[in-house]
Amino acid sequence: MIPKIFHLTSKSKKLSSTAQGNVDVIRAFYPDYKILIHDDDDILQFIKKNYSEYYESTVSQMSKFIWVVDTVRYLVMDHYGGVYCDTDVLFRKRFEFDAGVIFVEREWTWPNDRSITDSVHNCLFASEPKHPVWTDILNGITQNVRTVQSPTAQAGRFARRVVAKLLGKSVYPLVFGVTGPNAISKIITQNGSLKQHKDIRVVPGSQIFQAGMSKGMLEEASFVHGAAGSWQ
């Protein structure tokens, strides 16, 4: 069974009014759940205490703290289990998080990546503790960090940024592919995780509404993703 715990991350324990409102809604729908807010200090202490080897091999090598914030949500699922959600996710009704692992389908990739066939969000998911999919994801993130921080990769990104600026185009956010939704989607696609682990369930994308990015209707959705962009 998935433990009755909600995990959220925030720079500090003091939330914005919008985030606090979203947490209050969760508390109203799930009075039987514990809600834990992990701030930046908590995140580092948790990783160093419970995943010291992973901290040394991977987390300490991350050049962006947002990569750490992404990664801790997978570590928390592995260690405690429960439900993870971003503070900009608004629940519209109670959704039952029962057993195994639950992901929510992501209806797009940015940029479009045809190699990702199992696209999932990293703003909301749930899991029993110690499910092997998190080991797969964490190992994949280690490889991603090593790859993107190689001198060749860094030089290539610099050149692409220069060209994009000259053309007036937006630059693909690196975090998406290193630790974010593209990263975990590519890992579970390449590992065939959905076929390998029969207890992983992917909730249809119509259940999470994001303005301008969703095929489903707001009225039918269980969750609204505010897409606050705190990763930027």
N, C-alpha and C positions, 0 to 999 in steps of 0.2 A: 504493500500500500504506500501511496505517496503521503509523507508526513504533513500534518496540518500546520505548516509554517509558510508565511510569505516573507521573501527576502527582497529588499529594495536597496539600491545604492544611492548615495547622495554625497556631495562635497562635505556637508556638515549635517548634524542632527536637526538643525533648524531648516525646515522646508519652506519653499515658496508657498504662497497662498493656494496656487493651483495644485501643486503637488500634494499639499496637506489635504486639500479637498478630495483628491483622488484616493488618498490613503483612508480618509474618513468613510468614503463609499465602500472600500474593501472591508473595513471594519464592520460596517452595517450589514453587508451581505454575508460575511464570514465571522460571526461572533465566536465561533468555536476554534478559530485559528489564532496562532501567535503571529505578530507582525514585527519583523526585525529590520531596522534601518542601519545599514552598514555605511559609515562615513569613510573618508579617505584614510584616516588613521586606523580604523578597524580593519580595513582591507589589507593593508600591509602587515599588520600584526597577525591577522588570521593566516595569511599565506606563509609568513616566516615560521609561525608556530606549527602549522599542520602540513605544509608542503615545502619544507626547507630545501630539499633537493631540487624541486621544480623552480623555487625562487632563484636559486643559484644558477641553474642551467638556462632558464628562460626569462623569468620575470625581471631579474636584475639586468637583463640585456635589452629590455624594451626601452626604446628612445622616446616613446610617448606614453604619458600616464593613462590616457584613454584606453590604450591597449591593456593595461593592467586592470582597469575598471571593467572592460569586457571580459577578460579572462577570469576574474574572481567569481563571476556569476556561474561559470562552468565548474570551478573548484567547489563552490558552495553546494551546487547540485550533487557533485560527487561525494562530498563530505557529509552534508546534512540531509540532502534531498529537500523536497517541498516545492513551492511555487516561486519562480523568479518573475518579477515584472518591473519595467521601468516606471519611474514616477510620473511619466506623461501618459500612462495607460489608464483609461477610465473604464471601469466595469459598468455595464448597463444592466446586468442581471447576474445571478449566481450561476457559475459554471462548475460542474463537478469534476474535480481532479482526483481520479480514482487510483489507478495503478500503472506501473511501467513507466514509460516516458511519454510526455505529450508535447508536441510541437504544434505551431500554427503555420499553415501554408503562407508563404510570401508570394504574391502574385507577379512579382517582377524581380529583376536583378538590375543593379545600376553599376557600371554600364551593362548592357545586355550580354549575357554569357551563356551561350548555348550548351556549354559543357556541364552546366548545373541543371540537373533534371529534378532534383529534390530540394526546392528552394524553401527555406523556413526562416521565420523571424528569430531574432535574438533579443527582442524586447519583452517576450513573454514565453515561458515554457515551464514544465513541471516534471519532476522525476522522483523515483525512489532513489535512495542513496546507493552509491557504488555501482551504478549501472555501467556496463562496459562502453557504452557510446561516449561517455565523457572522457574515458582514457583515449579513445580514438581522436576525439576533438582536441584534447590537450596535446597529444603527440603531434597532431597536424599543425597546431599553432606554433609549437617549438620549431618545426621545419619552416613555417612561414616567416618567423622572426629572423632566423638565420639567413634565409634567402633574400629578404628585402633589405637587410642591412649589409649585404656584401657590397664591396666597392663598385662592381659592375652594375648592380641593380640601382644603386644610388645615383650613379652617373646617368643612367638611362632615364630615371625619373626627372632629374634636373633638365635634361634635354626636352622631355615631353612638356614640362611646365613652361619652358621658354616658348615652345611652339604654340601651346594652347593660349598663352598670354597674347602672342602676336596675332592669333586668329580670333581672339575675343571669346574663347570657349572656356567652360568650367572644367576644372581638373578633378578627375576621379579621386574621391577621398580614400587614401591609403588604408585607413583603419577598417573600411568595409572588407577588404580582401585579406588583411592580416589576422584580425581577431573578431571581426564583426559578422554580419549576416551572410555576406558572400563567402567568407572563410568557412564558417561551420556548414553552410550548404554544400560547398565544394567537397569538404571532407566526408560528409555523410553520403554524398553522391558517389565519390570515388571508392569509398569503402563498402558500398552497397548496404549501408546500415539498416535501411528500412526492410530489406529482404532478410538480412542476417539476424536481426533482432525483431521477432514477431510481436513483442510487447511495446514497440514504439508506435504511437498513434499520431497521425497528422490531421489536425482539425482543419476543415476547409477554410480557405482564405476569406470567404464571405462572412465568417464569424468575427473578423477584425476589420474595422472600418478606418480608413485613412483618407482624408479628403484629397481628391484628385488622383489617387493611386489604387482605389478599390473598385472591383467589379460589383461587389455586393451592395446592398442598400443599408443605410444606417439603421433603419427600423428592424432589420433582421439580425444585426450584429450583437454579439455578447460583449465586445470590447471596442473601444475607440482609441486609436493610437494618435496622440497629439503631435508626434514627430517634432518635439521641441528643439532638436538639433544640438543637444548639450555636448555631443561628441566633437563639435567644431572648435 
